[in-house]
Amino acid sequence: MDDGGNGGPWLKTLMGQNVRVMTPGAATEGRVTVIEAVEPPHSPPPVFTRHAFIEMFLVVRGALSFQFLHEDQFVLEAGQMVTVPGWKPHSFWNDGDEPAHVMLICTPADLDRFFEASDRLLRRLPADASDPEELKAEMDQLREEFGLEHVAPAPG
């Protein structure tokens, strides 16, 4: 994907999203990062995750299903936002037929570095052509390094 001169290159994630860093943490002395994410249509929900940083999801186009652990699912439409405290496990996905475009604002920064490291890992060990156990072990190591903790299975 062309970056259009706005933000960094598009990066792949294990769950199939495309993300690009619009404001790297290095530009804000690690205080904040801004990331553009495109959630593909009919994406599966990931496992419930928590982390040390505060994360804000602003839906720019489309809709995003969202759920906090032990709470009811809700849908964010374009123009709506949710703030996720770092200690609160959450999951999100796209039930719609069109991609959901989301801006992620994270403070302190570091999610940008996680996505860059994940992209490098997936280039080295493509999900469709690598040993699944090796890929899982290396992704687990990355999550641990960046403080992303899986705490419960994906929403049902």
Contacts in CASP RR format, 6 or more apart in sequence:
PFRMAT RR
TARGET T0000
AUTHOR 0000-0000-0000
METHOD contacts of the structure
MODEL  1
MDDGGNGGPWLKTLMGQNVRVMTPGAATEGRVTVIEAVEPPHSPPPVFTR
HAFIEMFLVVRGALSFQFLHEDQFVLEAGQMVTVPGWKPHSFWNDGDEPA
HVMLICTPADLDRFFEASDRLLRRLPADASDPEELKAEMDQLREEFGLEH
VAPAPG
1 10 0 8 1.000
1 18 0 8 1.000
3 9 0 8 1.000
3 10 0 8 1.000
3 20 0 8 1.000
6 22 0 8 1.000
7 20 0 8 1.000
7 21 0 8 1.000
7 22 0 8 1.000
7 36 0 8 1.000
8 20 0 8 1.000
8 21 0 8 1.000
8 22 0 8 1.000
9 20 0 8 1.000
10 18 0 8 1.000
10 19 0 8 1.000
10 20 0 8 1.000
11 18 0 8 1.000
11 19 0 8 1.000
11 20 0 8 1.000
11 21 0 8 1.000
11 115 0 8 1.000
11 116 0 8 1.000
11 118 0 8 1.000
11 119 0 8 1.000
12 18 0 8 1.000
12 118 0 8 1.000
12 119 0 8 1.000
12 122 0 8 1.000
13 19 0 8 1.000
13 115 0 8 1.000
13 118 0 8 1.000
13 119 0 8 1.000
13 122 0 8 1.000
14 118 0 8 1.000
14 122 0 8 1.000
14 127 0 8 1.000
14 135 0 8 1.000
14 139 0 8 1.000
15 43 0 8 1.000
15 44 0 8 1.000
15 46 0 8 1.000
16 40 0 8 1.000
16 43 0 8 1.000
17 37 0 8 1.000
17 38 0 8 1.000
17 39 0 8 1.000
17 40 0 8 1.000
17 43 0 8 1.000
18 37 0 8 1.000
18 38 0 8 1.000
19 35 0 8 1.000
19 36 0 8 1.000
19 37 0 8 1.000
19 38 0 8 1.000
19 104 0 8 1.000
19 115 0 8 1.000
20 35 0 8 1.000
20 36 0 8 1.000
21 33 0 8 1.000
21 34 0 8 1.000
21 35 0 8 1.000
21 112 0 8 1.000
21 115 0 8 1.000
21 116 0 8 1.000
22 34 0 8 1.000
22 35 0 8 1.000
22 36 0 8 1.000
22 103 0 8 1.000
23 32 0 8 1.000
23 33 0 8 1.000
23 34 0 8 1.000
24 33 0 8 1.000
24 109 0 8 1.000
24 112 0 8 1.000
25 31 0 8 1.000
25 32 0 8 1.000
25 33 0 8 1.000
25 109 0 8 1.000
25 110 0 8 1.000
25 112 0 8 1.000
25 113 0 8 1.000
26 109 0 8 1.000
28 109 0 8 1.000
30 108 0 8 1.000
30 109 0 8 1.000
30 110 0 8 1.000
31 107 0 8 1.000
31 108 0 8 1.000
31 109 0 8 1.000
32 105 0 8 1.000
32 106 0 8 1.000
32 107 0 8 1.000
32 108 0 8 1.000
32 109 0 8 1.000
33 105 0 8 1.000
33 106 0 8 1.000
33 107 0 8 1.000
33 109 0 8 1.000
33 110 0 8 1.000
33 111 0 8 1.000
33 112 0 8 1.000
34 103 0 8 1.000
34 104 0 8 1.000
34 105 0 8 1.000
34 106 0 8 1.000
35 103 0 8 1.000
35 104 0 8 1.000
35 106 0 8 1.000
35 111 0 8 1.000
35 112 0 8 1.000
35 115 0 8 1.000
36 101 0 8 1.000
36 102 0 8 1.000
36 103 0 8 1.000
36 104 0 8 1.000
37 101 0 8 1.000
37 102 0 8 1.000
37 103 0 8 1.000
37 104 0 8 1.000
38 99 0 8 1.000
38 100 0 8 1.000
38 101 0 8 1.000
38 102 0 8 1.000
39 64 0 8 1.000
39 92 0 8 1.000
39 93 0 8 1.000
39 94 0 8 1.000
39 99 0 8 1.000
39 100 0 8 1.000
39 102 0 8 1.000
40 94 0 8 1.000
40 99 0 8 1.000
41 94 0 8 1.000
41 96 0 8 1.000
41 97 0 8 1.000
41 98 0 8 1.000
41 99 0 8 1.000
42 94 0 8 1.000
42 95 0 8 1.000
42 96 0 8 1.000
42 97 0 8 1.000
43 93 0 8 1.000
43 94 0 8 1.000
44 93 0 8 1.000
44 154 0 8 1.000
45 65 0 8 1.000
45 67 0 8 1.000
45 91 0 8 1.000
45 92 0 8 1.000
45 93 0 8 1.000
45 154 0 8 1.000
45 155 0 8 1.000
45 156 0 8 1.000
46 91 0 8 1.000
46 92 0 8 1.000
46 93 0 8 1.000
46 154 0 8 1.000
47 91 0 8 1.000
47 150 0 8 1.000
47 151 0 8 1.000
47 152 0 8 1.000
47 153 0 8 1.000
47 154 0 8 1.000
48 67 0 8 1.000
48 69 0 8 1.000
48 89 0 8 1.000
48 90 0 8 1.000
48 91 0 8 1.000
48 150 0 8 1.000
48 151 0 8 1.000
48 152 0 8 1.000
48 153 0 8 1.000
48 154 0 8 1.000
48 155 0 8 1.000
49 89 0 8 1.000
49 90 0 8 1.000
49 91 0 8 1.000
49 148 0 8 1.000
49 149 0 8 1.000
49 150 0 8 1.000
49 151 0 8 1.000
50 86 0 8 1.000
50 87 0 8 1.000
50 88 0 8 1.000
50 89 0 8 1.000
50 90 0 8 1.000
50 149 0 8 1.000
50 151 0 8 1.000
51 86 0 8 1.000
51 111 0 8 1.000
51 146 0 8 1.000
51 147 0 8 1.000
51 148 0 8 1.000
51 149 0 8 1.000
52 86 0 8 1.000
52 147 0 8 1.000
53 86 0 8 1.000
53 106 0 8 1.000
53 107 0 8 1.000
53 108 0 8 1.000
53 109 0 8 1.000
53 110 0 8 1.000
53 111 0 8 1.000
54 83 0 8 1.000
54 84 0 8 1.000
54 85 0 8 1.000
54 86 0 8 1.000
54 106 0 8 1.000
54 107 0 8 1.000
55 83 0 8 1.000
55 84 0 8 1.000
55 86 0 8 1.000
55 104 0 8 1.000
55 105 0 8 1.000
55 106 0 8 1.000
55 111 0 8 1.000
56 81 0 8 1.000
56 82 0 8 1.000
56 83 0 8 1.000
56 84 0 8 1.000
56 104 0 8 1.000
56 105 0 8 1.000
56 106 0 8 1.000
57 64 0 8 1.000
57 66 0 8 1.000
57 76 0 8 1.000
57 81 0 8 1.000
57 82 0 8 1.000
57 84 0 8 1.000
57 92 0 8 1.000
57 102 0 8 1.000
57 103 0 8 1.000
57 104 0 8 1.000
58 79 0 8 1.000
58 80 0 8 1.000
58 81 0 8 1.000
58 102 0 8 1.000
58 103 0 8 1.000
58 104 0 8 1.000
58 105 0 8 1.000
59 76 0 8 1.000
59 77 0 8 1.000
59 78 0 8 1.000
59 79 0 8 1.000
59 80 0 8 1.000
59 81 0 8 1.000
59 100 0 8 1.000
59 101 0 8 1.000
59 102 0 8 1.000
60 78 0 8 1.000
60 79 0 8 1.000
60 101 0 8 1.000
60 102 0 8 1.000
60 103 0 8 1.000
61 78 0 8 1.000
61 98 0 8 1.000
61 99 0 8 1.000
61 100 0 8 1.000
61 101 0 8 1.000
62 77 0 8 1.000
62 78 0 8 1.000
62 94 0 8 1.000
62 96 0 8 1.000
62 98 0 8 1.000
62 99 0 8 1.000
62 100 0 8 1.000
62 101 0 8 1.000
63 75 0 8 1.000
63 76 0 8 1.000
63 77 0 8 1.000
63 78 0 8 1.000
63 94 0 8 1.000
63 95 0 8 1.000
63 96 0 8 1.000
63 100 0 8 1.000
64 75 0 8 1.000
64 76 0 8 1.000
64 92 0 8 1.000
64 93 0 8 1.000
64 94 0 8 1.000
64 100 0 8 1.000
64 102 0 8 1.000
65 73 0 8 1.000
65 74 0 8 1.000
65 75 0 8 1.000
65 76 0 8 1.000
65 92 0 8 1.000
65 93 0 8 1.000
65 94 0 8 1.000
65 95 0 8 1.000
66 73 0 8 1.000
66 74 0 8 1.000
66 75 0 8 1.000
66 76 0 8 1.000
66 82 0 8 1.000
66 90 0 8 1.000
66 91 0 8 1.000
66 92 0 8 1.000
67 73 0 8 1.000
67 74 0 8 1.000
67 90 0 8 1.000
67 91 0 8 1.000
67 92 0 8 1.000
67 155 0 8 1.000
68 84 0 8 1.000
68 88 0 8 1.000
68 89 0 8 1.000
68 90 0 8 1.000
69 88 0 8 1.000
69 89 0 8 1.000
69 90 0 8 1.000
69 91 0 8 1.000
69 151 0 8 1.000
69 152 0 8 1.000
73 155 0 8 1.000
75 95 0 8 1.000
76 82 0 8 1.000
84 90 0 8 1.000
89 151 0 8 1.000
89 152 0 8 1.000
91 154 0 8 1.000
91 155 0 8 1.000
93 155 0 8 1.000
94 100 0 8 1.000
104 111 0 8 1.000
106 112 0 8 1.000
110 146 0 8 1.000
111 146 0 8 1.000
113 146 0 8 1.000
114 142 0 8 1.000
114 143 0 8 1.000
114 146 0 8 1.000
114 148 0 8 1.000
117 142 0 8 1.000
117 145 0 8 1.000
117 146 0 8 1.000
118 139 0 8 1.000
118 142 0 8 1.000
121 135 0 8 1.000
121 138 0 8 1.000
121 139 0 8 1.000
121 142 0 8 1.000
125 131 0 8 1.000
125 134 0 8 1.000
125 135 0 8 1.000
125 138 0 8 1.000
127 135 0 8 1.000
143 149 0 8 1.000
143 150 0 8 1.000
END
